[in-house]
Amino acid sequence: MKVRLLYFAVLRDITGQSESDLDVPEGSRPREVWQRLRASYEKLAGYDQPPMAAINESYASPDAVLHEGDELAFIPPVAGG
Amino acid sequence: MSYLTDERIDPQALVRRVMRRSDGAYVLFEGVVRNHHEGHAVESIFYDAYRPMAEKEIGKIVADVEQQFSETAVAVVHRLGDLAVGDSSIAIVCASPHRGEAFAACRIVIDRIKETVPIWKKERGPGGEEWVGWQSKC
């Protein structure tokens, strides 16, 4: 199934993109998508735990189940204000 | 109405937006870009956001605080993009019949925004640039 992955802040800088469409197995979870990112980008290799995740613009557990067409974003430590 | 802007913040416009004739006080909080952070010099800050989610998260905070302080009206605007030292990054106005609620509400709004809203800042200075809160592990 396809999910859209959005990249913000440090993750956009590291990956050099603001979004990408990923093919992932049915039942995938953000945690597994994170492991795939780690494997692709050396600068993420040291982060075995994913940052916070958001699915369809709401905070979600890294172990929540993704569905076809979901929009997934990893949320690095926030620093607004 | 958007809680995010790419323009310079006009705090008095925010005050006019919330003040009612029944209000006896408003508290205006502004967060300002300073020239240092953890011992190093800062020249400018780039603010990034997951815009639609940030709008929702700020909206939830405003709704919660207006429910908690039922006589208080809250307005928030957060600026994004490149900001220089001295620029305001955020303005919050809490208007209320009495000052106590206005002070308390304003404190809660800024504290919660800093905790949960998906906004990030990249500090730039003579020593380079870095995303605040991200510890490099490579």
Backbone of each chain as ProteinMPNN parsed JSONL, in Angstrom:
{"seq_chain_A": "MKVRLLYFAVLRDITGQSESDLDVPEGSRPREVWQRLRASYEKLAGYDQPPMAAINESYASPDAVLHEGDELAFIPPVAGG", "coords_chain_A": {"N_chain_A": [[0.848, -1.191, 0.0], [0.252, 2.366, -0.351], [1.765, 5.111, 1.306], [2.01, 8.541, 2.225], [4.873, 10.277, 3.003], [5.897, 12.924, 4.991], [8.376, 15.447, 5.372], [9.962, 17.418, 7.775], [11.763, 20.284, 9.004], [14.731, 19.35, 10.587], [14.668, 16.856, 9.442], [13.898, 17.264, 6.834], [16.109, 18.636, 5.928], [18.087, 16.647, 6.186], [17.178, 14.575, 4.507], [16.763, 15.877, 2.151], [14.363, 16.295, 0.896], [10.853, 17.223, 0.77], [8.609, 15.704, 0.783], [7.552, 12.293, 0.195], [6.311, 9.48, -1.654], [5.639, 6.361, -0.375], [5.924, 2.845, -0.794], [4.627, 0.48, 1.244], [4.396, -2.506, 3.277], [1.136, -3.985, 3.945], [-0.379, -3.125, 7.039], [1.792, -1.898, 8.137], [3.752, 0.054, 10.45], [4.519, 3.298, 11.931], [6.995, 3.033, 13.245], [8.333, 1.084, 11.771], [8.608, 2.326, 9.328], [10.328, 4.321, 10.08], [12.633, 2.838, 10.617], [13.321, 2.142, 8.078], [13.961, 4.63, 6.992], [16.194, 5.206, 8.542], [17.938, 3.337, 7.586], [18.412, 4.338, 5.123], [19.595, 6.82, 5.354], [22.55, 8.019, 6.449], [22.938, 9.912, 8.453], [20.849, 9.471, 10.128], [21.242, 7.071, 11.239], [22.05, 6.654, 13.872], [19.804, 6.875, 15.405], [17.898, 4.887, 16.986], [15.397, 4.858, 18.113], [12.272, 6.105, 17.005], [11.372, 9.58, 16.377], [8.566, 11.503, 17.701], [5.44, 10.719, 16.13], [3.136, 11.653, 13.531], [-0.028, 11.012, 12.214], [-2.002, 11.747, 9.508], [-2.172, 14.431, 10.35], [-2.454, 14.349, 13.113], [-1.135, 13.617, 16.346], [0.345, 10.428, 16.84], [0.836, 7.042, 17.964], [4.043, 5.461, 17.621], [3.579, 2.871, 17.078], [1.13, 2.652, 15.92], [-1.198, 1.457, 13.47], [-0.729, 1.84, 10.031], [-2.647, 3.039, 7.233], [-3.74, 2.618, 3.806], [-2.985, 5.42, 1.828], [-2.558, 7.117, 3.955], [-1.156, 10.005, 5.56], [1.936, 10.458, 6.762], [4.035, 11.825, 9.225], [7.149, 12.414, 10.754], [7.905, 13.866, 13.85], [10.252, 15.873, 14.837], [11.929, 17.05, 17.892], [9.958, 19.681, 19.118], [10.017, 23.271, 18.788], [8.663, 25.688, 19.036], [7.287, 29.017, 19.637]], "CA_chain_A": [[0.0, 0.0, 0.0], [1.029, 3.6, -0.434], [1.577, 6.185, 2.283], [2.801, 9.74, 1.918], [5.726, 10.662, 4.125], [6.269, 14.344, 4.963], [9.626, 15.714, 6.097], [10.058, 18.795, 8.261], [12.892, 20.736, 9.818], [16.003, 18.649, 10.401], [14.487, 15.675, 8.58], [13.913, 17.74, 5.445], [17.508, 18.93, 5.588], [18.863, 15.397, 6.051], [16.734, 13.762, 3.367], [16.77, 16.69, 0.941], [13.048, 16.333, 0.258], [9.799, 17.628, 1.692], [7.654, 14.597, 0.881], [7.758, 11.198, -0.746], [5.317, 8.414, -1.574], [6.321, 5.106, -0.062], [5.205, 1.577, -0.835], [4.931, -0.269, 2.467], [3.509, -3.666, 3.426], [-0.095, -3.806, 4.728], [-0.178, -3.265, 8.484], [3.033, -1.245, 8.588], [3.648, 1.043, 11.537], [5.541, 4.341, 11.805], [8.292, 2.549, 13.718], [8.999, 0.363, 10.678], [8.986, 3.326, 8.318], [11.513, 5.001, 10.611], [13.804, 1.967, 10.423], [13.663, 2.229, 6.657], [14.66, 5.91, 6.823], [17.526, 5.078, 9.163], [18.796, 2.53, 6.709], [18.69, 5.089, 3.895], [20.328, 8.073, 5.596], [23.592, 7.788, 7.446], [22.797, 10.839, 9.587], [19.784, 8.995, 11.018], [21.567, 5.705, 11.663], [22.213, 6.582, 15.322], [18.526, 7.059, 16.111], [17.144, 3.629, 16.893], [14.002, 5.147, 18.453], [11.723, 7.169, 16.162], [10.787, 10.74, 17.051], [7.11, 11.432, 17.712], [4.87, 10.557, 14.793], [1.785, 12.17, 13.308], [-0.735, 10.411, 11.084], [-3.105, 12.611, 9.07], [-2.157, 15.698, 11.09], [-2.661, 14.173, 14.552], [-0.116, 12.789, 16.979], [0.008, 9.006, 16.85], [1.876, 6.158, 18.491], [4.891, 4.857, 16.584], [3.086, 1.519, 16.821], [-0.204, 2.692, 15.291], [-1.194, 0.802, 12.158], [-0.957, 2.75, 8.906], [-3.596, 2.604, 6.203], [-3.543, 3.137, 2.457], [-3.265, 6.839, 1.632], [-2.257, 7.929, 5.136], [-0.073, 10.976, 5.522], [2.759, 10.228, 7.957], [5.159, 12.744, 9.441], [7.872, 12.305, 12.015], [7.932, 15.196, 14.467], [11.434, 16.057, 15.694], [11.596, 17.879, 19.052], [9.383, 20.953, 18.66], [10.716, 24.437, 19.359], [7.917, 26.897, 18.713], [7.197, 30.05, 20.654]], "C_chain_A": [[0.884, 1.241, 0.0], [0.718, 4.52, 0.754], [2.452, 7.366, 1.847], [3.579, 10.138, 3.166], [6.137, 12.121, 3.946], [7.509, 14.558, 5.823], [9.671, 17.18, 6.498], [11.388, 19.013, 8.965], [14.14, 19.91, 9.53], [15.846, 17.457, 9.449], [14.408, 16.077, 7.105], [15.339, 18.055, 5.006], [18.294, 17.644, 5.321], [18.464, 14.64, 4.788], [16.744, 14.555, 2.059], [15.437, 16.695, 0.21], [11.978, 16.727, 1.276], [8.691, 16.581, 1.774], [8.037, 13.496, -0.099], [6.636, 10.184, -0.575], [6.048, 7.1, -1.395], [5.377, 3.932, -0.275], [5.598, 0.794, 0.396], [3.978, -1.454, 2.556], [2.251, -3.294, 4.223], [0.237, -3.96, 6.207], [1.097, -2.617, 8.998], [2.734, -0.205, 9.651], [4.733, 2.097, 11.355], [6.938, 3.865, 12.217], [9.068, 1.854, 12.592], [9.428, 1.314, 9.56], [10.254, 4.065, 8.775], [12.771, 4.149, 10.386], [14.271, 2.014, 8.97], [14.412, 3.547, 6.367], [16.082, 5.83, 7.371], [18.487, 4.345, 8.247], [19.213, 3.328, 5.474], [19.579, 6.301, 4.125], [21.292, 7.886, 6.766], [23.404, 8.674, 8.68], [21.671, 10.431, 10.532], [20.126, 7.65, 11.647], [21.641, 5.577, 13.178], [20.915, 6.647, 16.102], [17.695, 5.788, 16.02], [15.687, 3.832, 17.283], [13.477, 6.259, 17.542], [11.35, 8.388, 16.995], [9.272, 10.534, 17.161], [6.61, 11.313, 16.272], [3.514, 11.246, 14.736], [1.217, 11.463, 12.086], [-1.929, 11.301, 10.768], [-3.291, 13.802, 10.013], [-2.536, 15.566, 12.556], [-1.547, 13.311, 15.119], [-0.588, 11.348, 17.06], [1.158, 8.222, 17.455], [2.755, 5.664, 17.344], [4.448, 3.43, 16.245], [1.653, 1.496, 16.282], [-0.117, 2.06, 13.899], [-1.542, 1.83, 11.075], [-1.95, 2.151, 7.919], [-3.252, 3.254, 4.876], [-3.887, 4.629, 2.385], [-2.973, 7.723, 2.836], [-1.105, 8.888, 4.86], [0.684, 10.856, 6.843], [3.846, 11.286, 8.035], [5.835, 12.373, 10.745], [8.095, 13.723, 12.533], [9.175, 15.287, 15.348], [11.057, 16.964, 16.872], [11.129, 19.265, 18.616], [10.043, 22.116, 19.408], [10.0, 25.725, 18.981], [7.937, 27.894, 19.863], [8.253, 31.106, 20.471]], "O_chain_A": [[2.076, 1.187, 0.301], [-0.437, 4.68, 1.149], [3.482, 7.198, 1.193], [3.008, 10.312, 4.243], [6.653, 12.511, 2.899], [7.67, 13.929, 6.869], [9.449, 18.07, 5.677], [12.035, 18.083, 9.444], [14.56, 19.782, 8.38], [16.784, 17.098, 8.737], [14.809, 15.31, 6.23], [15.73, 17.782, 3.871], [19.063, 17.559, 4.363], [19.325, 14.122, 4.078], [16.733, 13.966, 0.978], [15.376, 17.058, -0.964], [12.171, 16.585, 2.483], [7.917, 16.572, 2.732], [8.743, 13.728, -1.08], [6.076, 10.043, 0.512], [6.954, 6.765, -2.157], [4.186, 4.013, 0.024], [6.772, 0.473, 0.581], [2.886, -1.424, 1.987], [2.29, -2.402, 5.07], [1.034, -4.817, 6.587], [1.445, -2.77, 10.169], [1.632, 0.336, 9.739], [5.749, 1.841, 10.708], [7.937, 4.249, 11.609], [10.283, 2.007, 12.47], [10.47, 1.129, 8.932], [11.128, 4.387, 7.97], [13.826, 4.663, 10.017], [15.465, 1.937, 8.682], [15.372, 3.568, 5.597], [17.035, 6.312, 6.76], [19.669, 4.676, 8.145], [20.235, 3.035, 4.853], [20.245, 6.766, 3.199], [20.892, 7.632, 7.901], [23.673, 8.252, 9.805], [21.55, 10.988, 11.623], [19.384, 7.149, 12.491], [21.334, 4.518, 13.723], [20.915, 6.493, 17.323], [16.89, 5.624, 15.103], [14.822, 3.073, 16.845], [14.169, 7.255, 17.329], [11.047, 8.26, 18.181], [8.759, 9.493, 16.751], [7.27, 11.748, 15.329], [2.835, 11.403, 15.751], [1.885, 11.329, 11.06], [-2.761, 11.577, 11.633], [-4.407, 14.132, 10.415], [-2.901, 16.557, 13.188], [-1.07, 12.386, 14.462], [-1.761, 11.077, 17.313], [2.303, 8.673, 17.46], [2.274, 5.47, 16.228], [4.888, 2.856, 15.249], [1.037, 0.433, 16.201], [0.92, 2.129, 13.24], [-2.512, 2.58, 11.19], [-2.074, 0.934, 7.789], [-2.577, 4.281, 4.815], [-4.956, 5.045, 2.83], [-3.119, 8.943, 2.758], [-0.217, 8.621, 4.05], [0.132, 11.121, 7.91], [4.495, 11.603, 7.039], [5.168, 12.053, 11.729], [8.422, 14.642, 11.783], [9.155, 14.825, 16.489], [9.991, 17.578, 16.862], [11.807, 19.943, 17.845], [10.556, 21.952, 20.515], [10.633, 26.726, 18.648], [8.525, 27.645, 20.916], [8.316, 32.057, 21.25]]}, "seq_chain_B": "MSYLTDERIDPQALVRRVMRRSDGAYVLFEGVVRNHHEGHAVESIFYDAYRPMAEKEIGKIVADVEQQFSETAVAVVHRLGDLAVGDSSIAIVCASPHRGEAFAACRIVIDRIKETVPIWKKERGPGGEEWVGWQSKC", "coords_chain_B": {"N_chain_B": [[-9.643, 31.972, 10.178], [-6.191, 32.316, 10.565], [-3.595, 30.916, 12.593], [-1.017, 31.21, 11.98], [1.61, 33.089, 10.422], [3.418, 34.685, 7.775], [4.273, 37.16, 7.924], [5.412, 40.234, 9.501], [4.556, 40.558, 12.94], [1.689, 42.188, 14.22], [1.046, 43.294, 17.184], [-0.875, 44.963, 18.39], [-3.025, 44.835, 16.688], [-3.861, 42.282, 17.201], [-4.703, 42.561, 19.826], [-6.874, 44.285, 19.444], [-8.518, 42.539, 18.147], [-9.475, 40.767, 20.086], [-10.387, 42.145, 22.38], [-13.155, 42.994, 24.435], [-15.944, 45.026, 25.464], [-16.477, 44.33, 28.014], [-14.143, 43.56, 29.133], [-11.578, 43.98, 31.535], [-8.906, 43.879, 31.496], [-5.995, 43.02, 29.615], [-3.522, 40.593, 28.834], [-0.566, 40.714, 27.127], [1.623, 38.649, 25.522], [4.796, 38.436, 24.091], [7.063, 36.549, 22.239], [10.479, 36.816, 21.564], [13.147, 37.008, 19.222], [16.321, 36.301, 20.391], [19.815, 37.262, 20.886], [21.454, 35.179, 21.559], [22.075, 31.722, 22.516], [22.32, 29.143, 24.748], [24.993, 29.856, 25.262], [26.155, 30.455, 22.787], [26.448, 32.723, 19.965], [23.618, 34.118, 18.295], [22.316, 34.974, 15.181], [20.152, 34.97, 13.466], [16.923, 33.391, 13.04], [15.356, 30.619, 11.582], [12.065, 29.716, 11.192], [10.115, 26.823, 10.957], [7.236, 24.875, 10.054], [4.757, 22.299, 10.415], [2.285, 23.047, 8.788], [-0.708, 22.713, 8.538], [-1.199, 20.95, 10.675], [-0.096, 22.334, 12.825], [-1.799, 24.521, 12.935], [-4.128, 23.221, 13.782], [-3.315, 22.191, 16.281], [-2.695, 24.499, 17.754], [-5.222, 25.617, 17.74], [-6.608, 23.752, 19.339], [-5.413, 24.21, 21.813], [-6.14, 26.874, 22.321], [-8.931, 26.567, 22.459], [-9.159, 24.813, 24.666], [-8.097, 26.408, 26.748], [-9.794, 28.598, 26.719], [-12.033, 27.315, 27.554], [-11.328, 26.479, 30.09], [-10.886, 28.932, 31.379], [-13.496, 30.63, 31.522], [-14.331, 33.218, 31.027], [-12.425, 34.401, 29.576], [-10.848, 35.596, 26.625], [-8.893, 34.445, 23.93], [-6.17, 35.088, 21.769], [-3.89, 34.175, 19.219], [-0.867, 34.437, 17.377], [1.634, 33.072, 15.371], [4.76, 33.588, 13.954], [6.388, 32.569, 10.93], [9.269, 31.482, 8.988], [12.146, 33.472, 8.042], [13.604, 35.143, 10.705], [14.907, 38.025, 12.356], [17.217, 39.041, 14.969], [15.503, 40.47, 17.657], [13.06, 40.501, 16.398], [9.604, 39.651, 16.789], [8.475, 36.418, 17.418], [6.197, 35.187, 18.226], [2.936, 36.148, 19.289], [0.654, 36.477, 21.913], [-2.526, 37.133, 23.109], [-4.472, 37.516, 25.951], [-7.557, 38.284, 27.046], [-9.653, 39.527, 29.602], [-12.259, 39.944, 32.087], [-10.97, 40.344, 34.511], [-7.641, 40.707, 35.856], [-6.255, 38.453, 36.893], [-7.086, 36.007, 35.734], [-6.361, 36.545, 33.112], [-3.531, 36.734, 33.175], [-2.918, 34.099, 34.071], [-4.048, 32.471, 32.075], [-2.569, 33.224, 29.828], [-0.003, 32.343, 30.421], [-0.357, 29.576, 30.44], [-1.082, 29.102, 27.789], [1.251, 29.808, 26.264], [3.109, 28.01, 27.36], [2.027, 25.519, 26.655], [2.014, 25.677, 23.877], [4.727, 25.6, 23.349], [5.256, 23.007, 24.048], [3.778, 21.195, 22.401], [3.112, 21.99, 19.749], [3.72, 21.514, 16.302], [6.212, 23.095, 15.401], [9.322, 24.325, 14.384], [12.711, 25.479, 14.992], [15.528, 26.835, 13.364], [18.593, 27.843, 14.305], [20.821, 30.415, 13.376], [24.176, 31.401, 13.293], [27.462, 32.876, 13.858], [28.892, 30.56, 14.272], [27.761, 28.64, 12.664], [24.843, 26.67, 11.802], [21.951, 25.298, 13.441], [19.339, 22.945, 14.191], [17.174, 23.532, 16.763], [17.027, 21.542, 19.633], [17.524, 19.138, 18.422], [19.667, 16.53, 18.719], [22.658, 15.748, 17.34], [23.698, 12.568, 16.229], [25.894, 11.372, 14.963]], "CA_chain_B": [[-8.542, 32.765, 10.739], [-5.001, 31.495, 10.716], [-2.713, 31.2, 13.724], [0.357, 31.298, 11.471], [1.789, 34.169, 9.469], [4.77, 34.89, 7.253], [4.515, 38.61, 7.985], [5.707, 40.821, 10.807], [3.376, 40.505, 13.816], [1.168, 43.461, 14.736], [0.392, 42.885, 18.439], [-2.055, 45.756, 18.721], [-4.138, 44.303, 15.888], [-4.32, 41.094, 17.929], [-5.441, 43.076, 20.988], [-8.181, 44.795, 18.986], [-9.344, 41.417, 17.727], [-10.098, 40.036, 21.202], [-10.928, 42.948, 23.485], [-14.584, 43.293, 24.486], [-16.185, 46.126, 26.397], [-16.573, 43.773, 29.371], [-12.805, 43.194, 29.623], [-10.887, 44.985, 32.334], [-7.458, 43.682, 31.385], [-5.465, 42.001, 28.718], [-2.092, 40.305, 28.941], [0.058, 40.473, 25.824], [2.938, 38.005, 25.58], [5.517, 38.31, 22.828], [8.349, 35.867, 22.231], [11.354, 37.632, 20.724], [14.427, 36.365, 18.87], [17.438, 36.91, 21.134], [21.084, 37.136, 20.167], [22.305, 34.107, 22.1], [21.391, 30.513, 22.976], [23.252, 28.203, 25.361], [26.383, 30.309, 25.227], [26.69, 30.883, 21.496], [25.773, 33.881, 19.37], [22.561, 33.85, 17.315], [22.104, 36.133, 14.306], [18.791, 34.898, 12.928], [16.261, 32.095, 13.247], [14.369, 30.197, 10.585], [10.983, 28.92, 11.784], [9.442, 25.908, 10.039], [6.068, 24.273, 10.711], [3.814, 21.418, 9.722], [1.289, 24.114, 8.934], [-2.096, 22.367, 8.893], [-1.25, 20.342, 12.008], [0.18, 23.395, 13.799], [-3.051, 25.275, 13.088], [-5.057, 22.428, 14.61], [-2.819, 22.059, 17.656], [-2.893, 25.79, 18.438], [-6.667, 25.741, 17.933], [-7.007, 22.937, 20.499], [-4.939, 24.876, 23.035], [-6.998, 28.047, 22.528], [-10.251, 26.092, 22.898], [-9.027, 24.29, 26.037], [-7.864, 27.475, 27.725], [-11.026, 29.395, 26.807], [-12.994, 26.542, 28.344], [-10.866, 26.5, 31.484], [-11.123, 30.299, 31.882], [-14.655, 30.826, 30.643], [-14.551, 34.635, 30.706], [-11.209, 34.892, 28.918], [-10.733, 35.423, 25.178], [-7.488, 34.204, 23.607], [-5.746, 35.202, 20.37], [-2.505, 33.731, 19.036], [-0.285, 34.388, 16.042], [3.039, 32.645, 15.357], [5.39, 33.922, 12.676], [7.281, 31.552, 10.358], [10.231, 32.002, 8.018], [13.396, 34.027, 8.569], [13.43, 36.243, 11.656], [16.158, 38.607, 12.846], [17.244, 39.36, 16.401], [14.58, 41.56, 17.989], [11.736, 40.25, 15.821], [8.695, 38.81, 17.575], [8.123, 35.159, 16.766], [4.832, 34.826, 18.618], [2.196, 37.053, 20.17], [-0.548, 35.882, 22.53], [-3.303, 38.085, 23.908], [-5.564, 36.962, 26.751], [-8.369, 39.385, 27.57], [-10.55, 38.997, 30.625], [-12.78, 41.001, 32.967], [-10.05, 40.563, 35.633], [-6.256, 40.426, 35.455], [-5.734, 37.16, 37.344], [-7.334, 34.991, 34.702], [-5.618, 36.886, 31.9], [-2.145, 36.301, 33.395], [-2.833, 32.641, 34.171], [-4.353, 31.873, 30.775], [-1.479, 33.512, 28.894], [1.112, 31.469, 30.784], [-0.671, 28.208, 30.01], [-1.076, 29.038, 26.32], [2.621, 29.762, 25.721], [3.773, 26.767, 27.784], [1.528, 24.378, 25.875], [2.479, 25.81, 22.488], [6.121, 25.151, 23.29], [5.331, 21.555, 24.242], [3.088, 20.266, 21.496], [2.79, 22.439, 18.391], [4.825, 21.147, 15.406], [6.964, 24.23, 14.865], [10.75, 24.1, 14.658], [13.545, 26.636, 14.653], [16.946, 26.638, 13.042], [19.358, 29.033, 14.681], [22.001, 30.682, 12.556], [25.113, 32.319, 13.924], [28.815, 32.807, 13.283], [29.413, 29.198, 14.388], [27.013, 27.719, 11.811], [23.404, 26.635, 12.057], [21.473, 24.025, 13.988], [17.931, 22.822, 14.599], [17.117, 23.51, 18.221], [16.419, 20.348, 20.212], [17.961, 17.924, 17.718], [21.051, 16.186, 19.033], [23.278, 14.955, 16.275], [24.263, 11.299, 16.728], [26.708, 10.707, 13.943]], "C_chain_B": [[-7.341, 31.851, 11.014], [-4.207, 31.907, 11.949], [-1.269, 31.401, 13.268], [0.453, 32.44, 10.469], [3.227, 34.178, 8.969], [5.171, 36.356, 7.341], [4.916, 39.023, 9.408], [4.422, 40.852, 11.646], [2.993, 41.907, 14.266], [0.393, 43.16, 16.024], [-0.872, 43.682, 18.731], [-3.272, 45.327, 17.891], [-4.742, 43.08, 16.582], [-5.156, 41.522, 19.148], [-6.836, 43.533, 20.548], [-9.114, 43.65, 18.613], [-10.093, 40.776, 18.895], [-10.796, 40.9, 22.238], [-12.429, 43.211, 23.327], [-14.805, 44.395, 25.514], [-16.264, 45.637, 27.84], [-15.189, 43.445, 29.953], [-12.168, 44.343, 30.391], [-9.388, 44.897, 32.21], [-7.154, 42.813, 30.179], [-3.998, 41.822, 29.027], [-1.608, 39.996, 27.541], [1.428, 39.853, 26.064], [3.532, 38.036, 24.189], [6.803, 37.536, 23.078], [9.216, 36.554, 21.2], [12.647, 36.883, 20.429], [15.56, 37.079, 19.611], [18.756, 36.563, 20.45], [22.003, 36.055, 20.715], [21.446, 32.914, 22.474], [22.452, 29.544, 23.481], [24.707, 28.577, 25.098], [26.935, 30.657, 23.86], [25.823, 31.973, 20.875], [24.743, 33.43, 18.336], [22.329, 35.124, 16.504], [20.695, 36.148, 13.718], [18.23, 33.508, 13.2], [15.315, 31.853, 12.08], [13.341, 29.315, 11.279], [10.274, 28.117, 10.695], [8.246, 25.304, 10.782], [5.418, 23.245, 9.799], [2.507, 22.197, 9.799], [-0.117, 23.641, 9.295], [-2.211, 21.749, 10.285], [-0.999, 21.396, 13.087], [-1.073, 24.24, 14.024], [-4.009, 24.528, 14.011], [-4.612, 22.385, 16.063], [-2.975, 23.376, 18.418], [-4.385, 25.989, 18.713], [-7.165, 24.954, 19.136], [-6.62, 23.631, 21.798], [-5.829, 26.078, 23.343], [-8.361, 27.609, 23.058], [-10.198, 25.584, 24.334], [-8.933, 25.417, 27.049], [-9.104, 28.368, 27.843], [-12.117, 28.646, 27.568], [-12.636, 26.591, 29.832], [-11.126, 27.865, 32.136], [-12.27, 30.875, 31.057], [-14.893, 32.28, 30.274], [-13.398, 35.23, 29.899], [-11.252, 34.612, 27.421], [-9.251, 35.387, 24.815], [-7.257, 34.399, 22.114], [-4.26, 34.863, 20.29], [-2.099, 33.952, 17.595], [1.195, 34.047, 16.17], [3.607, 32.943, 13.978], [6.332, 32.804, 12.24], [8.224, 32.208, 9.351], [11.457, 32.55, 8.715], [13.127, 35.23, 9.46], [14.798, 36.722, 12.133], [16.068, 38.831, 14.352], [16.349, 40.574, 16.652], [13.194, 41.376, 17.398], [10.892, 39.409, 16.783], [8.328, 37.572, 16.773], [6.693, 34.753, 17.082], [4.228, 35.948, 19.447], [0.935, 36.333, 20.63], [-1.238, 36.988, 23.311], [-4.394, 37.321, 24.638], [-6.292, 38.122, 27.408], [-9.428, 38.818, 28.497], [-11.129, 40.152, 31.446], [-11.783, 41.349, 34.083], [-8.658, 40.057, 35.284], [-5.775, 39.021, 35.789], [-5.894, 36.083, 36.283], [-6.52, 35.267, 33.452], [-4.149, 36.45, 32.022], [-2.045, 34.77, 33.346], [-3.048, 31.986, 32.813], [-3.169, 32.049, 29.82], [-0.29, 32.579, 29.156], [0.867, 30.042, 30.275], [-0.586, 28.097, 28.492], [0.36, 28.944, 25.79], [3.321, 28.463, 26.125], [3.312, 25.585, 26.938], [1.956, 24.466, 24.419], [3.905, 25.285, 22.37], [6.24, 23.634, 23.408], [4.841, 20.746, 23.051], [2.924, 20.721, 20.045], [3.977, 22.16, 17.458], [5.406, 22.344, 14.658], [8.414, 24.019, 15.294], [11.537, 25.358, 14.35], [14.983, 26.225, 14.404], [17.672, 27.935, 13.352], [20.571, 29.163, 13.789], [22.878, 31.699, 13.274], [26.474, 32.172, 13.292], [29.389, 31.39, 13.316], [28.68, 28.193, 13.508], [25.54, 27.752, 12.154], [23.014, 25.297, 12.636], [19.997, 24.106, 14.344], [17.888, 22.651, 16.101], [16.396, 22.24, 18.687], [16.866, 19.044, 19.579], [19.415, 17.656, 18.046], [21.624, 15.272, 17.968], [23.933, 13.707, 16.865], [25.091, 10.623, 15.649], [28.127, 11.238, 13.982]], "O_chain_B": [[-7.466, 30.778, 11.604], [-4.151, 33.083, 12.306], [-0.399, 31.725, 14.077], [-0.505, 32.727, 9.751], [4.139, 33.729, 9.663], [6.251, 36.749, 6.899], [4.774, 38.263, 10.366], [3.341, 41.137, 11.13], [3.846, 42.71, 14.643], [-0.786, 42.809, 15.967], [-1.838, 43.136, 19.263], [-4.411, 45.443, 18.344], [-5.954, 42.866, 16.559], [-6.182, 40.915, 19.453], [-7.84, 43.215, 21.187], [-10.333, 43.76, 18.74], [-11.214, 40.297, 18.724], [-11.714, 40.43, 22.911], [-12.908, 43.591, 22.259], [-13.933, 44.658, 26.343], [-16.136, 46.425, 28.777], [-15.077, 43.094, 31.128], [-12.207, 45.5, 29.974], [-8.666, 45.735, 32.75], [-7.963, 41.977, 29.778], [-3.311, 42.762, 29.427], [-2.155, 39.135, 26.852], [2.284, 40.444, 26.721], [2.859, 37.702, 23.214], [7.542, 37.833, 24.017], [8.764, 36.846, 20.093], [13.18, 36.197, 21.301], [15.739, 38.29, 19.482], [18.818, 35.704, 19.57], [23.187, 36.011, 20.383], [20.248, 33.051, 22.721], [23.366, 29.169, 22.747], [25.534, 27.731, 24.758], [28.075, 31.113, 23.762], [24.647, 32.128, 21.203], [24.974, 32.475, 17.594], [22.168, 36.21, 17.061], [20.118, 37.213, 13.5], [18.961, 32.578, 13.542], [14.58, 32.742, 11.65], [13.687, 28.298, 11.881], [9.887, 28.653, 9.656], [8.253, 25.233, 12.011], [5.52, 23.319, 8.574], [1.726, 22.038, 10.737], [-0.679, 24.125, 10.278], [-3.188, 21.984, 10.996], [-1.622, 21.355, 14.148], [-1.377, 24.629, 15.152], [-4.62, 25.118, 14.903], [-5.429, 22.526, 16.972], [-3.344, 23.374, 19.593], [-4.768, 26.468, 19.781], [-8.036, 25.419, 19.87], [-7.387, 23.645, 22.761], [-6.228, 26.28, 24.49], [-8.887, 28.207, 23.997], [-11.085, 25.884, 25.133], [-9.602, 25.392, 28.082], [-9.429, 28.84, 28.933], [-13.011, 29.257, 28.152], [-13.499, 26.723, 30.7], [-11.532, 27.942, 33.296], [-12.052, 31.521, 30.031], [-15.593, 32.555, 29.299], [-13.401, 36.419, 29.579], [-11.645, 33.525, 26.996], [-8.456, 36.182, 25.315], [-8.046, 33.936, 21.291], [-3.479, 35.217, 21.172], [-2.882, 33.69, 16.682], [1.917, 34.647, 16.965], [3.009, 32.595, 12.961], [6.99, 32.173, 13.067], [8.005, 33.34, 8.919], [11.777, 32.153, 9.835], [12.509, 36.207, 9.039], [15.725, 35.929, 12.294], [14.983, 38.814, 14.932], [16.433, 41.578, 15.945], [12.244, 42.022, 17.841], [11.418, 38.559, 17.501], [7.925, 37.658, 15.613], [6.052, 34.057, 16.295], [4.924, 36.616, 20.211], [0.248, 35.675, 19.848], [-0.598, 37.698, 24.087], [-5.151, 36.568, 24.026], [-5.723, 38.851, 28.222], [-10.023, 37.775, 28.226], [-10.538, 41.231, 31.489], [-11.741, 42.487, 34.551], [-8.505, 39.106, 34.517], [-4.971, 38.453, 35.05], [-4.957, 35.345, 35.977], [-6.042, 34.339, 32.8], [-3.59, 35.869, 31.091], [-1.185, 34.221, 32.657], [-2.326, 31.061, 32.44], [-2.814, 31.124, 29.089], [0.345, 32.091, 28.221], [1.772, 29.393, 29.751], [-0.075, 27.106, 27.969], [0.651, 28.089, 24.955], [4.047, 27.877, 25.321], [4.123, 24.745, 26.548], [2.232, 23.444, 23.79], [4.246, 24.606, 21.402], [7.206, 23.043, 22.925], [5.429, 19.715, 22.723], [2.621, 19.894, 19.186], [5.11, 22.523, 17.776], [5.137, 22.571, 13.479], [8.692, 23.593, 16.415], [11.107, 26.198, 13.56], [15.564, 25.403, 15.113], [17.409, 28.977, 12.753], [21.256, 28.187, 13.481], [22.4, 32.71, 13.788], [26.641, 31.442, 12.315], [30.254, 31.043, 12.511], [28.954, 26.996, 13.598], [25.041, 28.724, 12.722], [23.654, 24.28, 12.366], [19.477, 25.151, 14.735], [18.496, 21.73, 16.647], [15.312, 21.908, 18.206], [16.621, 17.968, 20.124], [20.294, 18.445, 17.702], [21.13, 14.168, 17.736], [24.634, 13.781, 17.874], [24.985, 9.412, 15.455], [28.971, 10.803, 13.199]]}, "name": "protein", "num_of_chains": 2, "seq": "MKVRLLYFAVLRDITGQSESDLDVPEGSRPREVWQRLRASYEKLAGYDQPPMAAINESYASPDAVLHEGDELAFIPPVAGGMSYLTDERIDPQALVRRVMRRSDGAYVLFEGVVRNHHEGHAVESIFYDAYRPMAEKEIGKIVADVEQQFSETAVAVVHRLGDLAVGDSSIAIVCASPHRGEAFAACRIVIDRIKETVPIWKKERGPGGEEWVGWQSKC"}
